[in-house]
Amino acid sequence: MFAFAASHRARAGLCLLICSTFCTTVRAQVDFNRQVRPLLAEHCFQCHGPDAEKLAAELRLDLEAEAKSSAIIAGSVADSELVHRIQSTDPESVMPPGSTGKVLTKAQKDVLRQ
């Protein structure tokens, strides 16, 4: 009977491990509309949003499809121009530019890197 209880404990532990791994993986996925778009709206839409008169570099980040076809390469940090720009230390290429007075926090940059 003792071996039976131990096998149940082992099985329960394995199930807990699998569930926690699955939940962590699910949480790591970023939803563009819930997590990314609000950051872009706050920090980027002034120059890269729906206003055609203020549009800079012909880059729209307010539309997911357009953003992902140019500046955001989901799942590939090395190829994503947006990630290069938010991590840059060069005042000429960093985004958002210092002149806007907007600064991304480390947590916000982490979301955009995913």
Buried (B, 14 or more C-beta within 10 A) or exposed (E): EEEEEEEEEEEEEEEEEEEEEEEEEEEEEBEBEEBBBEBBEEBBBBBBBEEEEEEEEEBBBBEBEBBBEBBBBBEEBEEBBBBBBBBEEEEEEBBBBEEEEEEBEEEBEEBBEE
